[in-house]
Amino acid sequence: MKVSTRLIPENEKENVQLFIHEETPEFEHLKEYIEMERFRPQILLGNKGEEVCRIPISAIFYIESVQEIQYIHASQGIYTTRQRLYMLKQQLPEYFFRASKSAILNLEMVQSYKPLSGGLMFAVFPNGDGTYISRKYVRELKEQIRRKG
């Protein structure tokens, strides 16, 4: 079977096309694997004190960068990592959104959005915590929310 790849700009949405002769359970499984982004890691590693912890991606509310340390805010608590924010973004599924130069948020965990003056927005999470979305990213966020329905 032939496999082709093409690099695209960061702002384009990734997609996969399968050209098959018939739909088999194996191809359905492959399709589901790709659609659910199961090829991406399902955990991140973070530090809590001296411990290195496995953090389920589904439990992450948002990640913020303060100086050179990234704080991973999750349902189990706050973890730290020195891995750069852009590298973390590459490891995460597409429902993680770059909300500012210093924050990535999990759109599936946002409970509400509050518009603020100056074009900013504030995302609120189920634990009551929240983070700002800079005006540079608000339009893209609104488009992504509309697409997801």
Backbone bond lengths (Angstrom), bond angles and torsions (degrees), N, CA, C in turn:
res aa  C-N    CA-C-N  psi(-1)  N-CA   C-N-CA  omega(-1)  CA-C   N-CA-C  phi
1 M - - - 1.444 - - 1.523 108.48 -
2 K 1.307 116.60 135.76 1.458 121.97 -178.53 1.530 109.92 -86.18
3 V 1.326 116.37 138.07 1.463 122.35 176.86 1.519 107.72 -123.79
4 S 1.333 116.37 129.31 1.463 121.80 177.77 1.519 108.64 -121.64
5 T 1.316 116.20 145.38 1.462 120.47 174.32 1.518 108.77 -132.93
6 R 1.320 114.81 154.10 1.461 120.90 177.42 1.521 107.28 -143.63
7 L 1.311 117.36 127.17 1.458 121.20 177.66 1.522 109.06 -75.89
8 I 1.332 115.52 136.76 1.460 121.50 -179.67 1.525 108.91 -124.60
9 P 1.335 117.20 161.08 1.470 119.73 178.11 1.532 110.97 -63.85
10 E 1.335 116.03 155.00 1.468 122.51 -179.03 1.525 112.72 -56.20
11 N 1.337 117.91 -32.75 1.462 120.07 -175.35 1.528 113.15 -79.97
12 E 1.328 118.08 -9.35 1.470 121.17 176.56 1.513 109.85 -86.89
13 K 1.316 115.50 145.92 1.460 121.05 179.48 1.531 109.73 -77.67
14 E 1.331 116.03 133.19 1.458 120.48 177.36 1.527 109.24 -71.10
15 N 1.334 116.57 145.60 1.460 120.05 176.31 1.519 109.64 -151.87
16 V 1.314 114.87 160.58 1.463 122.24 179.93 1.518 107.50 -130.54
17 Q 1.328 117.18 137.53 1.464 121.69 174.58 1.519 107.91 -120.28
18 L 1.322 116.10 133.03 1.462 121.54 177.11 1.524 108.14 -113.49
19 F 1.296 117.83 124.66 1.459 122.67 176.77 1.529 106.59 -106.55
20 I 1.331 115.99 107.45 1.469 120.43 -172.78 1.527 110.56 -126.61
21 H 1.333 116.20 158.72 1.465 121.40 178.43 1.521 111.82 -83.41
22 E 1.327 116.92 -32.51 1.462 120.01 177.02 1.522 109.57 -153.64
23 E 1.332 115.05 153.04 1.462 119.66 178.24 1.517 108.95 -83.45
24 T 1.312 115.27 117.15 1.461 121.02 178.70 1.527 108.13 -115.76
25 P 1.317 117.58 163.34 1.473 119.70 176.79 1.532 112.29 -56.97
26 E 1.327 116.48 -33.04 1.461 119.92 179.46 1.532 111.46 -65.42
27 F 1.335 116.19 -41.39 1.458 119.01 178.33 1.529 111.14 -71.28
28 E 1.320 117.84 -34.22 1.468 120.66 175.14 1.527 109.93 -62.17
29 H 1.328 115.64 -41.51 1.464 120.66 178.61 1.535 110.23 -63.73
30 L 1.324 116.56 -43.32 1.461 121.23 178.35 1.530 110.61 -62.95
31 K 1.319 116.45 -43.58 1.464 121.64 179.16 1.535 110.32 -60.04
32 E 1.325 116.85 -46.45 1.465 121.30 178.90 1.532 110.65 -63.29
33 Y 1.313 116.21 -41.68 1.468 121.79 178.96 1.528 110.40 -57.37
34 I 1.318 115.95 -44.16 1.467 120.70 -179.53 1.525 110.59 -71.65
35 E 1.338 117.76 -47.52 1.463 121.18 -177.51 1.526 112.44 -61.95
36 M 1.309 116.86 -36.59 1.462 120.80 -179.19 1.536 111.60 -84.69
37 E 1.328 115.64 0.84 1.464 122.81 179.27 1.523 111.27 53.76
38 R 1.320 115.43 41.31 1.466 120.09 -179.53 1.520 112.59 -71.65
39 F 1.320 117.08 -12.32 1.461 120.69 177.97 1.523 111.02 -74.94
40 R 1.313 116.91 -15.82 1.463 120.48 177.83 1.530 108.26 -84.25
41 P 1.329 117.35 154.04 1.466 118.72 179.15 1.526 110.34 -63.04
42 Q 1.310 116.80 142.87 1.457 121.33 -179.35 1.525 111.95 -96.09
43 I 1.319 116.03 -0.30 1.463 120.85 177.71 1.525 109.52 -137.91
44 L 1.314 115.06 156.88 1.461 121.93 167.68 1.520 106.44 -118.94
45 L 1.304 116.58 154.29 1.456 120.55 174.80 1.516 108.39 -99.52
46 G 1.327 115.80 135.31 1.454 121.05 178.49 1.512 110.09 -143.25
47 N 1.305 115.74 161.40 1.464 120.94 -179.67 1.518 110.26 -102.60
48 K 1.323 114.75 140.07 1.461 122.06 172.20 1.521 104.75 -131.41
49 G 1.320 115.72 99.54 1.461 119.60 -171.84 1.518 109.04 67.96
50 E 1.313 116.50 -126.40 1.466 121.75 179.90 1.525 112.44 -90.17
51 E 1.326 116.80 -8.67 1.468 120.91 -176.49 1.522 111.61 -86.91
52 V 1.338 115.55 143.98 1.461 121.85 169.87 1.522 105.64 -100.03
53 C 1.328 116.99 122.73 1.465 122.04 -173.16 1.524 111.24 -116.69
54 R 1.335 114.72 150.48 1.461 122.02 173.36 1.531 107.21 -91.69
55 I 1.325 116.16 123.13 1.466 121.16 -177.73 1.524 108.19 -112.15
56 P 1.339 118.11 115.52 1.469 119.12 176.85 1.534 109.69 -62.61
57 I 1.304 116.53 132.29 1.466 121.04 -179.72 1.526 110.80 -57.60
58 S 1.321 116.82 -36.13 1.467 120.78 -178.70 1.527 112.37 -66.16
59 A 1.333 118.72 -15.96 1.465 122.48 -178.99 1.528 112.61 -95.69
60 I 1.329 117.27 -2.78 1.469 120.76 -176.71 1.526 110.19 -83.74
61 F 1.343 116.11 128.17 1.458 121.73 174.64 1.534 109.28 -84.40
62 Y 1.326 115.69 -57.40 1.460 120.10 178.52 1.522 109.91 -159.37
63 I 1.323 114.76 166.36 1.459 122.02 178.20 1.521 106.56 -126.41
64 E 1.323 116.04 129.16 1.464 119.46 178.04 1.520 110.06 -124.00
65 S 1.307 114.90 148.86 1.457 121.92 -178.92 1.521 109.27 -108.29
66 V 1.325 115.65 125.89 1.458 121.36 175.71 1.522 106.31 -127.40
67 Q 1.316 115.66 114.74 1.459 123.43 -171.30 1.525 108.12 55.65
68 E 1.300 121.23 -118.28 1.466 119.86 -177.69 1.521 112.54 -110.11
69 I 1.325 116.22 15.65 1.465 120.75 179.73 1.524 108.42 -113.53
70 Q 1.336 116.33 135.22 1.456 122.10 176.36 1.532 107.88 -100.57
71 Y 1.322 116.28 130.93 1.458 122.62 178.45 1.520 107.96 -104.62
72 I 1.317 115.73 120.71 1.460 122.05 -179.81 1.521 107.32 -98.01
73 H 1.331 116.68 109.80 1.461 122.21 179.98 1.524 107.68 -91.26
74 A 1.325 116.07 114.94 1.465 121.26 -176.45 1.523 109.32 -131.38
75 S 1.326 115.93 169.88 1.461 120.15 -178.54 1.527 112.20 -62.03
76 Q 1.342 117.94 -25.31 1.464 121.17 -179.47 1.525 112.90 -89.40
77 G 1.315 118.00 -5.97 1.456 120.67 -179.19 1.516 111.76 139.17
78 I 1.316 115.60 -164.70 1.464 121.76 -178.37 1.526 108.68 -111.59
79 Y 1.321 114.97 131.51 1.458 122.53 -179.05 1.520 108.09 -120.77
80 T 1.320 116.16 162.95 1.458 120.05 177.10 1.521 110.36 -123.74
81 T 1.318 114.60 155.06 1.458 121.43 173.18 1.521 107.94 -151.83
82 R 1.299 115.75 153.72 1.466 120.08 176.36 1.527 110.84 -97.95
83 Q 1.327 116.52 -0.67 1.464 120.07 178.15 1.524 108.33 -64.53
84 R 1.307 117.53 134.55 1.463 122.52 -175.43 1.530 110.94 -63.77
85 L 1.323 115.58 150.41 1.457 121.64 -176.60 1.526 111.99 -59.93
86 Y 1.328 117.92 -43.12 1.464 119.90 -179.01 1.526 111.13 -65.10
87 M 1.336 117.61 -31.52 1.463 120.53 177.98 1.532 110.60 -71.39
88 L 1.312 116.35 -38.60 1.469 120.13 176.44 1.527 109.87 -63.04
89 K 1.331 116.93 -43.44 1.469 121.37 -179.47 1.524 111.23 -58.27
90 Q 1.329 117.47 -38.37 1.463 121.30 179.79 1.525 112.19 -66.65
91 Q 1.321 117.61 -27.03 1.461 121.83 -178.72 1.520 113.03 -84.50
92 L 1.314 117.03 -16.34 1.464 121.38 -172.28 1.522 111.88 -93.73
93 P 1.340 116.75 153.57 1.470 120.54 176.56 1.530 111.33 -63.12
94 E 1.324 116.10 167.65 1.469 119.98 -173.74 1.520 113.94 -68.85
95 Y 1.329 119.03 -14.62 1.464 119.34 177.50 1.534 112.12 -79.08
96 F 1.331 117.76 2.93 1.458 121.44 169.33 1.521 106.64 -92.49
97 F 1.324 116.12 127.58 1.458 122.57 -169.62 1.527 110.77 -118.50
98 R 1.329 116.37 132.93 1.469 120.87 175.28 1.521 107.10 -74.45
99 A 1.338 117.35 111.15 1.453 122.21 -174.00 1.525 113.42 -97.14
100 S 1.314 116.25 -17.36 1.462 121.98 178.03 1.523 107.65 -168.38
101 K 1.315 116.67 -179.73 1.468 119.38 177.71 1.522 111.14 -61.95
102 S 1.334 116.01 -23.54 1.459 119.19 -173.01 1.527 114.30 -120.01
103 A 1.341 118.40 14.49 1.470 118.54 -178.28 1.526 113.04 -149.31
104 I 1.329 113.86 143.79 1.466 123.52 172.42 1.518 105.46 -124.71
105 L 1.332 117.43 132.68 1.463 117.55 178.64 1.519 111.65 -122.74
106 N 1.322 114.77 152.32 1.456 123.02 178.86 1.526 107.42 -88.93
107 L 1.323 117.65 105.71 1.468 121.55 -176.82 1.522 112.46 -60.53
108 E 1.328 117.13 -28.60 1.463 120.13 -179.22 1.524 112.19 -74.31
109 M 1.320 117.76 -13.38 1.464 121.42 -179.18 1.529 112.87 -104.15
110 V 1.325 117.67 -5.64 1.467 119.93 -178.79 1.524 109.02 -72.28
111 Q 1.330 115.18 126.91 1.462 120.79 179.00 1.528 110.88 -85.53
112 S 1.346 116.35 -39.50 1.461 119.58 178.50 1.527 110.20 -158.08
113 Y 1.333 114.44 161.38 1.462 122.32 176.60 1.520 107.50 -119.04
114 K 1.323 116.51 134.97 1.462 120.95 178.48 1.526 108.73 -118.45
115 P 1.350 117.52 117.21 1.467 119.09 175.84 1.531 109.78 -69.65
116 L 1.310 116.43 140.72 1.462 122.21 179.41 1.520 109.42 -122.90
117 S 1.308 116.11 167.24 1.464 119.45 178.47 1.524 109.93 -66.97
118 G 1.318 115.50 155.31 1.458 120.94 179.07 1.517 113.75 79.35
119 G 1.343 117.16 12.08 1.456 120.48 177.36 1.520 114.86 84.24
120 L 1.319 117.50 2.05 1.467 120.89 177.81 1.522 110.72 -78.78
121 M 1.327 115.69 163.84 1.463 122.26 171.72 1.515 107.47 -134.21
122 F 1.319 115.38 160.25 1.458 121.24 177.52 1.515 107.50 -128.10
123 A 1.336 116.78 125.72 1.464 122.24 178.33 1.522 108.35 -96.96
124 V 1.335 116.16 131.03 1.464 122.07 -179.74 1.524 108.63 -111.32
125 F 1.338 116.01 136.70 1.460 122.42 -177.72 1.527 110.84 -107.86
126 P 1.333 118.01 163.89 1.469 121.32 -176.94 1.530 114.84 -56.37
127 N 1.314 118.04 -25.69 1.464 120.26 179.71 1.531 112.31 -83.85
128 G 1.341 117.20 3.19 1.456 121.70 179.75 1.516 113.65 89.45
129 D 1.303 117.34 -11.65 1.458 122.93 178.57 1.531 108.81 -75.70
130 G 1.320 117.14 167.02 1.452 119.66 178.76 1.507 112.15 -162.60
131 T 1.322 114.89 172.58 1.464 120.77 177.96 1.524 109.57 -148.56
132 Y 1.319 114.96 155.29 1.460 121.17 -179.68 1.521 111.30 -82.92
133 I 1.327 114.52 148.40 1.460 122.14 173.48 1.524 105.20 -115.04
134 S 1.320 116.82 118.95 1.463 119.76 -176.21 1.526 110.18 -70.21
135 R 1.318 115.69 153.56 1.471 119.90 -176.43 1.522 112.02 -61.00
136 K 1.341 117.00 -25.76 1.461 121.11 177.95 1.531 111.24 -60.20
137 Y 1.334 117.84 -29.94 1.463 122.20 -174.77 1.534 113.82 -105.89
138 V 1.330 118.50 -6.08 1.470 121.46 -174.91 1.526 112.02 -61.85
139 R 1.320 118.56 -45.59 1.470 121.37 -178.80 1.532 110.50 -60.44
140 E 1.328 116.38 -46.28 1.465 120.81 179.12 1.534 110.88 -62.50
141 L 1.320 116.50 -38.23 1.466 120.71 177.61 1.527 110.57 -62.69
142 K 1.322 117.14 -46.47 1.469 120.66 179.87 1.526 110.97 -60.43
143 E 1.332 116.85 -41.15 1.469 120.39 178.25 1.522 110.99 -63.84
144 Q 1.321 116.58 -42.35 1.465 119.99 -179.46 1.528 111.16 -66.79
145 I 1.315 117.59 -38.10 1.469 121.02 178.03 1.524 109.82 -65.08
146 R 1.332 117.92 -42.79 1.474 121.44 178.63 1.522 111.40 -61.58
147 R 1.337 116.70 -42.44 1.470 120.82 179.70 1.520 111.61 -62.37
148 K 1.327 116.48 -38.91 1.469 120.73 -177.62 1.525 111.34 -77.03
149 G 1.322 116.00 -21.49 1.463 120.55 178.43 1.464 110.27 78.50
